Amino acid sequence: MNRIAEKCGFHVVARAFHQFEPHGATGVLVLAESHFSAHTYPELNRIYLDVFCCSPHFNPEKCMSIIEEEFAADSSKWQVISR
């Protein structure tokens, strides 16, 4: 997540991560631009992400590409919501 934030040009102001037992993790990066969260489900081989960015320079397609590359995604499904 930290590499993704750096590559996307986010400004991280706080971090929180939690490892679940027996598996799975949740991580949240609080951004000057808003937040980036990830919730893993290893038993399903899935990760769910939320990237909320209020920067007028944010490029969701570029961010999606960076995330897919960093996580070596076999497949992905995205939804972009303009606010």
N, C-alpha and C positions, 0 to 999 in steps of 0.2 A: 504494500500500500504506500509506503514511503517513497519508493522509486516511482510509482505511478503519479503520486502527487507532485513530485519534482518534475517529471517529464511533462505533466499537464500545466505546469506553471502555477500550481496552487501555493498559497502561503499558509502553512500549517501553524496554528497557534496552540494546539493541545492534542494529546493522543491518549486513547484508552483502549486496552486490549484485554480480553478474557478468554482463557483456555478452558473448555468444558471437559468433563470426564464422562465417558471414556474417550470421547473425541469431539471435534468441532471447536470453532472459535468465533468470536465476534470482535471486530475492531472498528473504532471510530476515530477519524481525524477531524478535528474541528478546524475549519478553514476561515481565514479572514473573509473569504468569499462565501462561506456557508459550511457544508459538511460533506464527508465521504465516508460511507459505512460499508462494512462487509460482514456477512454471516455465512459461515461454512457449514455444509452438511456432507461430511465425507462418506457417510453410509449411502448417500444418494449420488455421490460424485458431483456435487453441485455447490455453487457459491452464488449468493444473492447480494447484489451491490446497489447502493443508492448514491448517486452523485448529484448534489444540489449545489448549483453555482450561480451566483447572481452577477458575475462579471460580464460586462458587455462583450468581452473578447473571448469568452468561453466557446470552444468548438466541440460540441458533443460527439460528432463523428470521429474527430481526431482522438478524443479521450477514449471512445469505445475501442478504437484500433490499438491504442497503447495498452488498455486493460486486457484485451484478447491476447496480445503478444506477451505481456508479463505473466499471465496465468496459463499460457500455452493452451488456450481453449480449443477443444475439438469442435464445439458448436456454441452458439450464443443466441439469445433472444433479447432484444432491446426495445425500450419504449421511451421516447423523448416527449416530455410534457413541457410545453412553453408556459411560463407563468408571468 
